[in-house]
Amino acid sequence: MAVRPVYYISGGKICERDVEFEWFAGFSSSQKQKSVGSLHSAIRALVSDARPLEVSTKSTEPLGVKLSAFNLTLDGYPLECVFQSSKVFDDGSGKPHTEWLSLHPKEAKAAAGALHSAGFKLTKFEYKGIRFPLLPKTVFYDYIYLNAVMESLIADEISRLADFDHFTDIEFNPKRSLNTQARTAALLKLMHSDFGELRHFEPGEFIEYHKKHITYI
């Protein structure tokens, strides 16, 4: 058995609930999809009319695959590279590591991990000259994810978020990381409901919207 969080909207807030389900061991896509199916069955056992969407490359829904961070780009770069290269550490440079933009996403993540392992601490994010605070904890990731979705998906695809009401990410383990595309997808569904579309936010405006709707972090 395993436990994964599921994200949904209630009272205008993004809510999280841990769900226990049968885990199918193995690294193949078929095994991951079995685990996804098991997780979604467990969600439906709790909420009979639930319409879950797996947001990852292991999704059986084309929308879930397209919403995977591995398939999103921002300014023509892989989203993971934008995220990692925007990190500013107390390593003496005082600057984001824009040289990581040209790396493979796994290499960019490894480069940031090497600085963490060397004892350097993350101080902030900086993207296009705009500085983002570390709190709220996921606000920078959610901001660039939003912009990547608007760059990578067409309006009809984005509107299909309304077809789902529970969002999962089978690879996400909250004990190891903070950011998950499932939580952000739920936020984007709420945003689309609020405005009839995904909209461009100024960073400060987005931070306030984030604080209003994600309060459990």
C-alpha angles and dihedrals in degrees: 000000000000138000127225131170121248121202127214141154123258126164092351092304133109105242131193129210129179114230126194117216143156112281122213110210121224140076100247120110090241092057092047090050090051088055090048090051090050092049092049091048089053090051091052090050087060097039110025097200096041117141104202126191123198108218105204143074087277093064119118089210115084090220091056091051092048090050092055111117088230089065099043125093132193121197086352094301128109109267092236090057091050090050096048096041091053093062116111116201132190088250094122097261096090088201139101116259099246090165087076091067091083094052128095108267092249090051092050091050090048092050091054090044090054091058090048090050090049089060100256115142128223110244103176146322124260122193124173089345093306117119121220125196124235090240131101081046100229101027097108094047090047091049096053092040089056091051092045091053091051089050097044106037132054122236095257091055092048092049089060089075084084089068091068134056106179123054128200139178111197094197095052117105113180089204090066105033144017106215125074130171089217093066091045092049089055089051090050091051089053091047092050089051091049097048106018089243142031108276138200113254129195106238095251091047091050092050090056092047089049093050090050097052105029107052104148097073 
